[in-house]
Amino acid sequence: MTDAKTYTTVQGDMWDSIAFRQMGSCIHTDALIAANSRHCETFIFEAGVVLTLPEPEKESYDTLPPWNRGSRKARKADES
């Protein structure tokens, strides 16, 4: 079993900015909040709060915006 990754907040951190910087995309905000449910009512963090960073799920073409999905040719190659 691997050790869970953590992030210690700095003053002014917000869920979406943490998800973007630490997990690669704002798409992971819900998973980040779920993994740290005791802080779910926090909107702007104080410094020093230790959060667990869940392993980000691989983005599928369905969750990516259309301009970030690649060409049809690339999608068909990925699907086969």
N, C-alpha and C positions, 0 to 999 in steps of 0.2 A: 504494500500500500504506500502511495506517495504522500508526502507531507502536503497539507493544504497551503496554498500561497496566500499571503496576506498583504494588505496595504494599510499604511498608517496615514490618516488624513492630515491635510494641512488646512489652516483656517480658510474657509470659503469654498471648500470642495463641495461639489454637488454630485448626485448619483450619475447623471448622464456624462459629466466630464470625467468621472472616475472610470466608468465603463469604457469610454472612448480611449482614454490614455492608457489604461491598464489591460484592457481586454481587446482593444482594436476596433470597437464599433459601439455606437449608442444602442444598437440592436440588443446588446447584452444587458441593458439596464434592468429589465425585469428579473433576470436570473441573479444579478448582483443583489438586488433588493431581497429576493427570496432567500438567498444564502445568508442574509444578515437581517432577518426579520425583526430582531429586537430594536433595530434602528429605523424601521420602516416609516416612522412618523417624522424623521429628520429630513429637512429639505436642504439646509446649508449646514455643513459640518464644522465643528470646532476642530482645532488641531489636536492630534493625538488619539483619535478613535481608530482602533484596529479593526479592519474589515476583512472577511474571508473572500478571496477571489475564486469563484467557481471556474471550472474548466469551461472555456467558451465552446459552444456548439458550433460545428462547421456550418457556415452560411450556405443555404441552398439557393438555387436560382429563384425560388418562390419568395424568399425573404429579401432578396436584393432589389433595389429600385431598377427599373428597366434600363437606365443608362449605364448601369454597373454590371449587367448580366453577360456582356460579351456578345459576340456575333452568333447568329443561328448555327453557323457551321461549327463553332466551338462548342455550343450547347449539345449539338447532336453527337459530337465526338465524346463528350463527357458522359452522355446518357448510354452510349453503347459499350 
